[in-house]
Amino acid sequence: MASRRRFRWQFLVLGAVAVALVLAVVFLKPAKKAAPPHAVPVTTAKATTTDLPISITALGAAQAWTSDTIFAQVSGKLLRVNFAEGTNVKAGQILAEVDPAPYAAALTQAEGALKRDEAILAGARVDLARYKTLNAQDSIARQTYEDQVATVHQDEGVVELDQGAVAAAKVNLGWTRIVSPISGRTGVRLVDPGNLVSAGGSTSSTPSTSAATSGAPPPSSGSSAATGSGIVVVNQIDPIAVTFTVPQGQFQRLVDLSAGFTRPMAVRALSQETGAPLADGELRIADNRVDPATGTVELKARFPNPAGRLWPGQFINVVLTLQTLHSATTIPITAINRGVNGDYAFVVGAGDKVTMRPVKVSWTQGQTAVIASGVQPGEIVVTDGQMILKAGSLVKVAKPARAPASAP
């Protein structure tokens, strides 16, 4: 019995020791270390200070600063054309000549009539002087003297009519030499020598007359009518104009910055195909109304064009500079986030941890945002990857992928 009690006691002691060892293993196991926070990969940019031009971009069209369609001002046969198509001409240069023969003959007739009537007037004045003396002597009836006075006045009127006819004939004769009213570039010739022309355009059967012409062509004796095409179009392309439109919402700011368009504003023309700058000019003219159909205002800029890089009818991109913001703090526009309390940006601080910083954006230009407050120059802002960030997040700046090397 004693040996059996001793065995039980030893068994209990061994069991207690085993339980104690198990409890020690379970409760005295060392705690695991907490895993370090996960760093979010992001791309960043540095806030910089720069002089930023504020501009409006629009689609524009080049047009001649001045464009003149050259018409004949008298009817007749077109003898010759004195210009080469597509070349520059000067103001006052003779472009074409209409047959002057009928107009020279008309001038001769008018001058002859003037001389005849001047001689008649001179004789009437001699008779008037004689009748005046006889009337003073009471040697003739007073009515005879008064009739002679009226005759002199009538002859003076005839002479004035003749002088007007001579002047008109000289004008018509001068109009047979067609000159360019502006300096510019000629286009394709619209009428060949040998055709009959009139003030309304080229015709094939307009009779030549010596009468002064008006805006309407004289009646044609044949079946052809005036085409109204003119002889050639002369375009002034240096300087050249570019027209474009701006929304009415931006127009008022444009008026304020230009002091009612009394202050020149810089305009740049860019190629639609390559984006390369073509010319620099100045805004000169604003239309006097807002187009109610489009809600836009048409503007016109003047460009020096000595090299002919702009051409009438050419479509181009126009950049109108409104003002330049000096020493502006700028960040990429992708760094701006919108929240319920306004705009904010994630700024990378010490230990690569980010803070949510409220920002005030004063202007955006392309992919650049101008910051009025909230970010200081030199601070680092997150531009991509901020969708999963929160205040205090740890970030890791991802390096941009390296561009593949070009083939040799």
Beta strands, then each sheet from edge to edge (+ up, - down):
strand 1: 40-46
strand 2: 48-70
strand 3: 76-81
strand 4: 88-89
strand 5: 94-98
strand 6: 177-179
strand 7: 184-186
strand 8: 196-198
strand 9: 201-203
strand 10: 232-247
strand 11: 266-270
strand 12: 277-286
strand 13: 296-303
strand 14: 315-332
strand 15: 337-339
strand 16: 342-348
strand 17: 354-358
strand 18: 360-365
strand 19: 368-373
strand 20: 380-384
strand 21: 395-397
sheet 1: 15+ 16- 20+ 1- 21-
sheet 2: 4+ 7- 10+ 2- 14+ 11- 12+ 13-
sheet 3: 4+ 7- 10+ 2- 14+ 19- 18+
sheet 4: 6+ 5- 3+ 8- 9+
sheet 5: 15+ 16- 17+
end
